[in-house]
Amino acid sequence: MSTGSISARSRAAERPEGVSPRVRALVAELSLDEKLAQIVGFWEGEEGDSVAPLQGELASTGKLDDATKHGLGHLTRVYGTNPVEPDERAAYLWRRQRSLVTDTRPGIPALVHEECLTGLAAWKAATFPTPLAWGAAFDHELVERMGALIGGSMRSLGIHQGLAPVLDVVRDARWGRVEECIAEDPYLVGTIGTSYVRGIQSEGVDATLKHFVGYSASRAGRNFAPVHAGRRELQDTLLIPFEMAVLDGGVHSIMHSYAEIDGLPVAADPELLTVKLREEWGFTGVVVADYFGVAFLHLLHAVAADLGEAAAQALAAGIDIELPTGDAYLAPLKAAIESGAVDVALVDRAVERALAQKERLGLLDATFDEDPPTGIDLDSPAHRAVARELAEKSVVLVSNGGALPLDASNPSQVLGVIGPNADRFSALFGCYSFANHVLSQRPGVELGLEAPSMLEGIRDEFAGTILSAPGCGIDDDDRSGFDQALEVALEADTAIVVVGDEAGLFGRGTVGEGCDRDDLELPGVQRELVEAILDTGTPVVLVMLTGRPYAVSWAIERCAAVVQAFFPGEEGSGAIARVLSGRVNPSGRLPVTLPRSVGAQPYSYLHPKLGGDGEVTNLSTAPAACFGHGLSFTTFAHEDLQTADAPTDGAITASVTVTNTGDRDGDEVVQLYAHDVVGSITRPVAQLVGYHRVTLAAGESRRVEFTVPTTRLAFSDRSYTRIVEPGAIELWTGTSQDRLTQARLTLVGEAHPVTFRSARWTTTRLA
């Protein structure tokens, strides 16, 4: 595809709507060099820095002074590249911004962006649980509170844009970036992710949706692998969370996916980046490149002959800002414009969007004459409180044969805390935490915040004797520590075995960006260690600190209890310890299926009837634990699910009575599922259409009411029009597999086309 054919598209160079006269006038005054400067970033690092793919090969050379002589669009990761004192770095940033105002002709400050997936990724900043834990908590209001705290920290340091949340729907557990995702259900991803957007943007910081779109559907679970998702899968599953965050969350920024879908890279696809986003959804913000994504059109996808053509394709498709640096949008693009291969109107369109964002954020009037901030607490008691609550609500009790809760006050008990994740604080964090993203490559630099390991958390929670041994490493075949671990197990009344992942990037971990797996066994020899301890006869409580679901049906069958935590953050060890002791009644629910085997991948609970077990194959797809599963130390009964027929263009009402039938207070996550009995297109056997977390005292009952817009049951028909069809619908509460109470209704009327004005959120209330 030539650059000429791209720039000739009639709508490619249309000027964005809603741009102020001030911005239009400002763009008209800028030279070509000054325009290009406004649509690129600059990443000023140190020798040996490498926290992104091909960073060393692609990052711009030279000094910031040279890079800013015509102005600058973005400053890339000022706080997040190296361990720097926040006060000192803020002073540096203020000087740099003042220089852009006073020493460049445009006089426009740069927009500062940072990673913020599990909190601001900066030294000494609070580190919250990973998004997979947000999904396990089933509490979008709590995630919104977390987002507001993160946004407040960022804004106080002069940061304007955060590169989160990730709205990729989990499709294959082998993919390393599962830990950055929220769930395998698009509605849960959409509600939780949109709430994060609302939280962070309430503090005046722009959220950035990642990765638009299809990235998680890569073949064989490989990072950067081709995607062959059909149009229906895109519309009905992968795009749903993005649609919600744009239309209901009002997000201001979107980052394209590295994926190529059916041979066309998203970075060069105007149907997605312009038609879908802007013409259909009405998105008016900026589209930013994933790091080096524009250059990858030439280097990895090979759909552009050089960087100039890559820039032309990306601009025409709708990528406004090249991040993290200007590898393609500076000299190569300038040469293409001067040769006549690219219409400068494409640049003007991107610059107008970039400056409109700066205008909205107050940067066009900022002078940075005031003193920079000092003494900002990036890990305040408020941060800690939310981190603790989210960690506690996200812990999933997968199985329990009566071993839990343990007696925390027994001075004569002996607990063995064994396993490679027992005494590693980094086991609490995901790959986009500052600890594992940056400090893992800075040996000797302190963490900068309190994050007790599981061993320390258990020692703080339990009386008695606490013995410990690692047993083995995370991902090697060294069994030399087995004997010591078995000695500890034999002395212990209960063995708490802490296993799982080490989050990292590009081969430096067992999970994380570029850390994919060929199988779903626990890494290394961890399963052997657990089975050897089980063979001692000592009861085993297995605690999994992971960033993906593993195939652990063997453990569920043999262990006294299994606890799953998805990188629970700085307060995670205490949260898990309180679950083990019973001070916290577990209420997390699985946001992803625990698979029975790697051979079932890719897998989603949203499969049609043909994708389940049956006589047509000798292999079972039945999971070890299903989406939505999670136990408690109390019991809950669901009774009297009531519903009624509804019009296809309306809403389904449903209500159910939930009772705590046990002797402990606890939280129940009431999940409402639906199944379209007969459809013109095959439908999932189960589909989450609503959820509500309710706290119930022992013996207490409440009635939970749902109002479900029929949009939740919409799908792309045989002509790819998204519609709600009339017909029978099964409803139930419970999990994706277990029906605790059920009812049936009929959607009546004509097939109803869904529009972008249709309601998307299920509302709930307690009667």
N, C-alpha and C positions, 0 to 999 in steps of 0.2 A: 504494500500500500504506500503510495507516494505522499509526501507532505502536501503536494498541490491538491490532491483529491480531498484531503482532510480540510484544508483551509477553505475549500470551495463549498463546504456544507453550508446551506443557507442560514441555519440557526446557530452555527458554531460560534460566530463572532457577534451575536446579538449582545447588546449592552445589558447588564443586569438591572432589574427593576428595583426601585426603592433606594437608589443611590442618591445621596443629597447633592444639591448644586455645588456645595463646597467641595465635595470629593471630586465631582466631575471637573470642576475648574482646576483643582490641584493636579489631577492627572494630566490635563492639557498643558500645564506648565512644565512638566517633567521631561527631561531628555530621555532618550532610549536607555542609556546606562542607568539613569535614576529609576526608571520604571522597572527594569530588570532587577535592580537591587531590592525593590520592595516585594518581590515574589520569591525570594530565596532566604535561606537561613545561613548561619555560620556557626560551626562547631569548633570551639577553641579548646583543644585538649593538650595533653602532655605526651611525651614520648612513651610509647607502649600502651597507651589507652586503647582499649578495644572492647566495646560493649554492644556492637551491632555487626551484622554480617558484612564482610568486605569493607569494613570501616577503614582499615589501613590502606587499602588500595584506592578508595574513592574519596575519602575526606579531603576537603580543599586544603591545599598547602598555603603557606604564608601566614601573616599576622593579621589580627583583627583590625589594626589601624588601616592596613591596605584594603581589607575587605569592605570597610565602611566608608570609603571616600565618597561614594555616591549615595550613601544612606544604607539602610538594611531593613529587611522584612522581619526576620526572626533571629533572636539569639537562642541557640540550641543548648539546652541542659546546662545552664550556668551553675546550678547547684548540684546537679545530679550526675556529673561525670567523675568527680573526685571528692574525697572526704574534705570538705572545707567548712570552717566555722561559719555559721549563718550570718553573724554580725559582720564579719570581715568580708564575706562574699556580697552581702547587701551593699556595703560601702563601695566595693569594686563595681557592682552593677550600676549604682547611682552615678558614679563617675563616667561610666561608659555611656549611659543614657544621656547625661548632660552634654557629653561630647557630640553625640549624634544631633542634639538640638542646636548646639552653638557652632560646631565645626563643619557641618555639611550644609550644602545649599538648600536641600529640601527641609532640613530642620525637624525631621520626624523621628521620634524614638522607635526603637525596635520592640516588637512583641516578643515576650519571653515565654517559652514553653518548657514543660517538664513532664516526665512520667509520673503517674499518680495512681496506678492500678490498685495498690494495697496501701494507700497513703502516699503523701509526697515522698518521692524517691530521693531523699536528701539525707545527709548525715544528721543524726540525732532527732529525726522526725519520726512521729508515731508510725508503727507498722501494723496495719489491721489484717484480719484474715483475708485469704484470697477470695476471688469471686465465686469459686466453687463452694466455698463456705457460706457466702451470701445466699446462694441458691439453697443450700441445706437448711438455712435458718427460716426460709419462707416468711420473711418479714421485710417487706419493701419500705415500710415507714422507718424502720431502724437503719436501713441502708441509706435512705435520704438524709437522716441525721448525720451519719458518717460522712456522706458526701459534702455536707455543709461544713463540717469540721475541717476536712481536707481542703476545701475551697478557701476557707478563712485563713488557713496557714499559708497557702500559696499567695493569696492576694496581699497578705501582710509583708511578704518578701519581694513584691514587685513582679510576680509571675502572673501571666494573663491567660494562659491556655494550658489545659491538662490533656495528656494523650490517653484518655480512658473515657468510658468503659469499653471492654471487649464484648460485643454482642453476637459473636459467632456461636451458633448452636452446635453443641457437641454431637458429632456423628460417628466418631471412631476413637475408642479409648487408647489406641496406640499412639495417637498424635500427641506430641510433646506439649502443645499449648492448651491441652484440656484444662490445666490448672488455672489458666487465665480466663476461662469461660465460666458462665454461671450455671448452665444446665443443658440437658438434652431436649428440653421442652421449650418451644419458641415463646409461649405465653409467659412462662416463668421468667425466661430471659428478658422478655420485653418489659414486664412490670418492674422487676428488680433493676434492670439497666436504666429504664426511664427515671426511676426514683433517684438513682445515683446522679443522673444528669440534672434533675431538678435541684438536688442538694448542692452540688458544686456550683451550679450557675446562680443559685440564690446569693452567693457571696461575690458575684461579679467576675467569676472565672469561667471561661468557655470550656465546656467538655468537648471531647472529640470521640465520635463513635468509631470503633475498630471491629473488624476490618471489612469494609464494604466491598464486596460480599462474596461468600462462597469459600472462604479460606479454609474453614474447618472440614470441608468435604473432600479434602485431598485424597488422591488414590493411595491406598495401603497405609494411610495414616502418616505419610511422610511430609515434613515441612517443605514448602515451596513446590509441592508436587502438582501436576495438572489436576484439574477438577472437571468431572464430566457429569455435573448435575443438570438435570433437565429443567426446562422452563417452569414446569409445575412445581418441582422441588424448590426452585428459587422463590417462586411467588408464594407458595403455601407454607413454607417452613423457614427458609434461610433469610428472607427479606422481612418477615413479620416483626422481629424485634426492632429493626431499624425504622420501619414504618411507624411503630409506636413512639420511639424516641424522637423522631422528627415531628410527627403530628401532635403527639400528646406531651412531649417533653420540651419542644421548642429548642432543640439542640442547635448550637451555633457553628459546629465544625464537624467534618466527617473525613476520615482517612480511608483511602482506597486499599483494597486487598492486593497482596502480591499475586493472587491466583490468576491463572488463565482458565477460563471456563469454555470448554469445548473448542479450545484452540485460540480463543481471543483473550488476551490479557485485560483484566479489568481496568488497568491504568490507561488503556487505549480504547475503551468502550463508551462512546457517547450515549448509547441507549441506557446504560446504567447511571453514569455520572451526570448526565444532563437531562435526558428525557424522563427517566424514572425519578430522580431526585428533585429536579427543579420544575419540570413541566407538569408532572403528575402529582408530586407531593408538595410542591410549592416551597421547597427549601431555598432559603435566601442567604445562607451563611457561606463559609469557605470550605473548599475541598483541598485537603493537604495530602502530599505524597507520603506514603510510608517510606521510611528511611531508604534512600537510594533507589526507590521504586521506579523513578523516571529513567534513570540510567539502566535499570534492569531490562527495559524494553529492548535495548540494544545488546546488553551483555548476557542476559539469561534467557529471554524469550526469543530474541533474534527476529523481531518483527520490524526493527528499525536498523538502517544501515550504519548509522552513527548517532552520536549524542544529539546532534542538531535535529535529526529526524525524530528521535525519541521525544525531545522537547515539544516538537510540533504536534505529534500524536497525542501526547498527554494534555497539552493546552487545549487542543481542539475537543478532546473528550470531556474536559471539564476540570482538570486538576489545576487549581489556582496557585498553590504554593509548593515549591520544591523543598523538601526537607531531607536530611538535616543541613545540607549545603547546596550550593548552586552549580553542581557538576554539569548539568545540561541546560539550565535556564539562564546561564550567564554567557560566556563566550560562544559556545556552540549555537545557542538560540540567536544571539546577536548576528552571527555570521549568516544564519539561515534567513533572517529578516532582511539583512542588507543585500543578500543575493536575490531576493524576491521570492524565495521558496515558501515563506511563511508570512501571513498577513499580520501586521502589527496590531490590528484590531483585536486579535486574540490576546495579546499582551495587555492591551488597554482594559479588556473585560476583566482579566485576572487582577490587575492593579486596582481597579475600582472596587472589586470585592474585598481585596486586602485592606485598602484604606477605609472602606466602610466599616470593617471590623475594628480597625484602630480607632475610628471616630466613635463608635459605640462604646468602646472600652475607655474612652477619655484620653487616648494617647496623642491625638492631634493637638490638644491644648496643654499637654503635660510639659513642664520645664525641668523637673527634677532639681529645682533650686533648694527644696527643703532637705533637711537632714535625713539620711537613710534610717530605717528602723533599727532598733537595738533591743536586746533582751527579750526577743519573742520566744515564747515557750511552745515549741513544736510538738511536745509530748505532754500536754497539760493533763490535769485530773479529768477534764471533760473528754479528752481523747481517750484516756485510759478507761473511763467508764463505758464508753461506747464499744471500745475494743473488747472489753471483758464481756459485755452483754452479748455482742455478736458472736464471740467465741463460744460462750456457754450455749447459746441457742443453736449453734451449728453442729455440735457434737452429736453424732448418730450412734445410738446403741443398736448394732446390727443383730446381735443374738445375746441371749443371757439365760443360762441354765440354772440361775439362782445364785451364782457366785457374787454378783453385784447387787446392792452396794456392799463394799467392804467396810468393816468397823474402823473408823478413823481414830477412836479413842482407846483402843486396846493396847496397853503397854507391853504385853507379852507376845504380841504377834511378830512374825518375821516375814517381811516382804522382800522378794527378789525383784529388782528392777533391771531387766536384761535387754540387750539388743543394741544395734548400731545407732538408733535414734534416741536412746535413753538419755544421753548426756550431751546432746548437740543442740545449742540454741538455734542454729541455722535450720534445723529440721522443722521449725515452726513457721518458716517464711517461704514464699514463692519466689520464682526466678526474677520477678520485677520488683522485689524488695531491694532496698539499697544494700542490705547485708549480702545478698546472694548475687546481685547484679554488679556491684562495684567492689565491696569490701572483700569478696572472695578472692579478688586479684590483688589485694593490698594486705598481705600477711603482716600481722603485728599491729595493725590499726584497730583500736578498740571499737566495739559496736556503737557506743555512744548513747545507749538507752538500756533500760532494764528489761531483760527477756530471759527469765529462768528456764533452764532445760526441764524436761519431764522429770528427771531424777530430783532436781531441786524442788520442783512443784510438789512431788510426792512427799519428800522429806518435810516440807512445810505443812502438809495437810495431815499426815499420819503419825501417830505415836508408834512406839515399838522400834524394832531393829530393821534398818533398811540396808540391804546388801545390793551390790551392783557389779555388773560385768558387761562389756559390750558384745562379746561373743563372736562377732565378725564385723566386716566392713559393709558399706552400703552395696557396692557393686563389684566385688571381686570374689575369688574362689579360695580365699585364705580361711581355713578352718582351725587355725592354731588356737583361737580363743574359745573353741567349743568346750574344752575340758573345764576351764574356769567357770564358764557360764553354767555348765551342768552341776558343778559343785554348789554354786549359789542356789540353783533351783532345788537341789536336794535338801538344802538347809531351810528353805523358805516354806511357809504355809501356803503362800500363793505366789506364783511367778507372773509379774506384770512384764510382758515382752513387748518392747516398743520397736516397731519395724517401719519400713516404708522407703521414702524417696529422699534424694538430695537434689534440690532445685538448682538449676544452672542454665547456662546458655551454650549452644553449639558444641555439644559433646562434653561439657564440663559438669554434667549432672545426669540423673536418671529421668528427669522430667523438666520441662521448660522449653523455651524456644530453641528449636533445632536439636532437641533431645527426645527423639522418637524411639519406640521399642518394637522389636520383632515379636515379642511375646508379652503376655500379661501375667507371668509369674512374678512374685516379689523379686526384686533385683538381686543378683549375686547368689549367695548361698543362704539367704535369709529363711527361705522355707525349710531348708534342711535344719537350720538352727531351731526353729520353732518346733518342728517334728521331733527333734532329739530331746528337747525339753518336755514335750508332751509324753514321750516315752518314759520319763522318770516317774510319772504318776502324780506329780505336783500339779494342782489345778493351774491352768494358764488363762490369764486375761490378756488377750491380744489387743494392743493399741496400734492402729495404723495411722501414721502421719504421712500422707501421700498427696500428690497433686493429680492423680488419676485413679479411677477404680481398677483394682486388680482382681484376677480370678482366684478367689479364696474360698470356694465352696468347701474344700477340704478343712479349712480352719473353722468355718462355721459349724461343721459337723463334729469336730473334735475338741475345740476350745471351750472352756467354761463360760467365756463371754468374749465377744468381739466388738471393739469400739472403733469407729471410723471418724477421723478428723482430717479435713482438707486444709492443711497448712493454716492453723488457727491464729497466727500472729503473736504479738508480744505478750498478750495475756493468755495465750493458749494453754500453757502447761498448767497453770492454776485452774483454768476452766475444766480441763480434762480430769485433773486430780479431784476437783469437787464433784464431778460426775461419778468417779470411781467410789467416792466416800458416801454419795447420796445427798450431800448438801445441795447439789444441783440435780434436779430431776431431768434426765435427758429428754430433749424435744426436737432434735434435728431429724430431718427426713432426707433420704437420698435424692439428690438432684440429678444423679446419673445412675444407670443400672450397674450393679455389680455383676460382671459377666461370669458365665460358667466356664468359658474357655476363650482363648484368643481366636479360635476357628470360627466363632460366631460374629466376628467383626467384619465389616462395620455393622453396628446394631443400634436400634432405637426402639423404645417401647411403642413408638408411633407407627409400628409396622402394620400393614394390612393383614387380613386373615391368612393369606398365602405365606406370609413371612413367619408364622408361628410353627409350633410343633405339629406334626401330622405324620401320616403313613407314607407320604411321598418322599421322605428322606429318613435315613437311619441316624442322623445327627440331630441332637436337641439344641434348640436355641433358648430354652428356658433359662433365665438368669439365676445366679446364686441368690440375689436379692433384687427386688424390682424397684423401679422409679417410685418415689414416694414412701418407701418403707422406712420405718424407724420405731424402736420400742421405747417404753417408759418404765419407771418403777411403780407406776400405778396402771390402772386399766380404764378404758373408755368404751362406752356403749353408744352406738348411733341408732336412733329409732325414728320411725314415722317420717320418712322422706316424702314430702308433699310437693307436687308440681302440677302444671296444667298445660293444655295445648296452647300454642302461641303462634302468631302470624310470622311468616318468614321474614318480614321486614320489621320485626319488633324485638322483644326480649323474653327470655324464659325466666320465670320466677320459680324458685325452689327453696324449701326450708327443711331443716332437720334438727331434731333434738339430740344434743350431745350430753352425756352424763359421765362424770368421773365416778366410776364404780369401785375404786380402790380406797386405800386408807392414807394416801399422800396427795398433797396438792400437786398440780401439774399442768402443763400446756399441751393441748391437742391441736395439731394442724389439721383442720377439716378440709379435705381435698374433694372437690366435685369434678367428676369425670363424665364424659358423654361418649356415646357410640352411635353413629349414623347407620341404622340397620341395613338399608339398601341405598346405594348411591349410583349415579351415572358414571362416577369414577370410584375406584376402590377406596375405602375409607379406613382409617386406623382402627384397630380393635379397642383402643382407649385413647382419650384425648382430655388433658386437663383443661377445664373451662373456668375454674375459680378455686380460690383457697382463702382460708381465714384462720389465723392463729388465735386461740381463745384460752385464757387462763381459768382453770376451774379448781375450786377447793374440793377436798374429798367429799363425795356425796352430792356435789352441786350439779345442777342441770342448767343448760342454756339452749335457746333455740337460735340457730344460725340461719340467716336469710341471705339468699343469693339472687341478684338480678343479672342475668347473663345475656348480653347482646347477642343476637343470632349471628353476628359477625364472627363470633368465636367458632362457629361451625361452618364457615364459608370455605370454599375450595374452588380451584380452577376447573371449570367444566371442560367438555371435549373441544371447545373452541378457545380455551384458555381465558374465558371470562370468569372472574371470581363471583360466585353466586352462593346464595343460601337456597337449598332445594327443599321442597315440601317432603314430608314423610315421617316415619317413625324414628324416634330417638330414645335410646336407653340412657338413663342417668343413674349414677350411684355415688356414694361417698365411701371413702376407704383409701385404697392405693390404686395404682394402675392395674393391679392384678386382683386385689381382694375387695369384694363388694360387701361392705358392712350393712348397708341398706340401699335399696334400689327402687326405681320407679320408671314409668314409661310415659311419654307424651308424643304428640304429633305436631309437627310444624305444618301449618295450613296456609293455603294461598298459592300464588304463582311463584315460580323461581324468581328470587329477588337479587338483582345485581348489587354488589357491594361497592360503595364509593368511598372516597377518602373523607367524606363527611360522616360516615357511619361510626357509631360508637364502637370502641374496641375493648374497653375495660369492664370487667365484671365488678360490680359494687356489692359490698357485703355489709351486714349489720347484725348486731345481737338484739333479739327481741326481748 
